[in-house]
Amino acid sequence: MIRLESYLQGQWTSGEGDGSTLVDPASEQGVATASTKGLDFDGALRFGREKGGPALRAMSYAERGALLMAMSKALHAEREQLIDDSILNAGTTRTDSKFDIDGATGTLAYYAGLAKTLGSERTLGGLGTVEGEGEQLTRSKRFWGTHIRTPVRGVAVHVNAFNFPAWGFAEKAAVALLAGVPVVTKPATATALPTWRCIKILVDAKILPEGALQLVCGSPGEMLTHLRTGDVLAFTGSGTTGAHLRRLEAVTERSVRINVEADSLNATVLGPDVEVGSETWFAFVRDAVREVTQKTGQKCTATRRIFVPKQHMDAVLETLAEEMGRVPFGHPAAEGVRVGPLASAQQHKDVREGLDALVDAGAKIAWQGSGAFEGATEGKGYFVHPTLLRADSPRDVGLVHEREVFGPASTVMPYDTPEEAAELVALGEGGLVAAIYGNDKDALRTLVEGIAPWSGRVLIGSKKVADQAISPGLVLPSCVHGGPGRAGGGEELGGRRGLDLYTQRTAVQGDRALLDKLFE
Ligand code: NAP
């Protein structure tokens, strides 16, 4: 078994004892161990602040962008190794592994490209972007106010979820590093192998200045008690852990910035005008099937609730069942398999309990895959069959809007009017993404207006874009990712917008000519 060491203060180091065992979710065999017991977290965070921060701030955007591009290329060069690690430890099929890894390299490359548009000059001892045109503050045209943004003087601690071990690390790191802020990244222990490999590749390639990127493999221990004013905590994971982190003393007493990406009951609405068999209908079906099955439903943006006009309930369920029935599931390395196992024993338990809870609450199983799992050893592995539920009275089955079953399952529900569909989506109390399929402008306007306040992103699948392969679960670095309420209230990515979390906005007031010279 591989021992996954942490990379702290410029060296690979391992905690005491056996620590946690990471397993192959298809066979339940151990593949690696990791321990953080006794590691010097305080020293690591200080090392980031004192070594990594100044080194990054001494560079221009263009220079930091070049680092990101080098990171992207180095990881891409080891793509096959990363795919193998992902299949082995995350249980993802080859296609799903690529989705994670190419997402990582693509996001790094995107931010490398964005760096070129941010100017190559180093100002204000680091970043110093100027926002907007500035404001005249008194009658005199001389007295002027302008807003600048400078990188925070702390370290960014990134605590990630198990489902995207490569992309989760890279999408957060790309933004922080470009902003000039050093990173300590902590993957979820259960699937830390691909993240460990990413960091190993980057350390071996000697791309980043020392202290710019550190890795914690294993339990976070007391690491977060060492956060100080000026640090940033960015978290992706369950709402329960997110709520716990918000109550950390560092957050409540020392104003450490926190960004939370948590649970989400993402919705898809089939518009009232969509005819069965139309282009828009097929786009809806294609995306819904992908969003329920891709990564075995373990995507924060996966579709959990499907709202359809009442008269289409049976046709939708029949078509989705037929299409999902064609998706081969089984061992992630087996030829042709598109749905692998869940990532861990805990997920396996949670998904099965979640499905039972939805049924107890009044939802009915409308369809469930069956049969043997291709290439898997019988009785081994965290496999589940894809499931479609139906809830014909959506308001009477409250749990369907509350409990995120983090697996290949979704509930189909009827609505009467676009207004009602928007209200039903809102019952999820905040989500990452909602998709709407239709072409009727009035209905679309009603749906977007009703859904947008509850959602970080809305995708409209209409006739003219029906052939586009961008389905709602795909997070693109140029658009924001995050959502209100249950989704954590956070926001990441979104191109330049993502840098805000890692920079301090300051209003600077004074002689306009002087300010122009300072910030030219
Ligand atoms: P989790 O149990 O909350 O764990 C997430 C991360 O938090 C892991 O790295 C975990 O470390 C760490 N952690 C757990 N307890 C902690 C504590 N007390 N202090 C500090 N860190 C702690 O969530 P998960 O099971 O990995 O992920 C599943 C959930 O994440 C789903 O509900 C899903 O909706 C959500 N998710 C959201 C997004 C999004 O972008 N909004 C994306 C992906 C997943 P250990 O692994 O070492 O325990």
Boltz pocket constraint, residues with backbone or C-beta under 6 A from the ligand:
constraints:
  - pocket:
      binder: B
      contacts: [[A, 159], [A, 160], [A, 161], [A, 162], [A, 163], [A, 186], [A, 187], [A, 188], [A, 189], [A, 190], [A, 218], [A, 219], [A, 220], [A, 221], [A, 224], [A, 236], [A, 237], [A, 238], [A, 239], [A, 240], [A, 241], [A, 242], [A, 244], [A, 260], [A, 261], [A, 262], [A, 263], [A, 264], [A, 299], [A, 300], [A, 404], [A, 406], [A, 432], [A, 487], [A, 488]]
      max_distance: 6.0
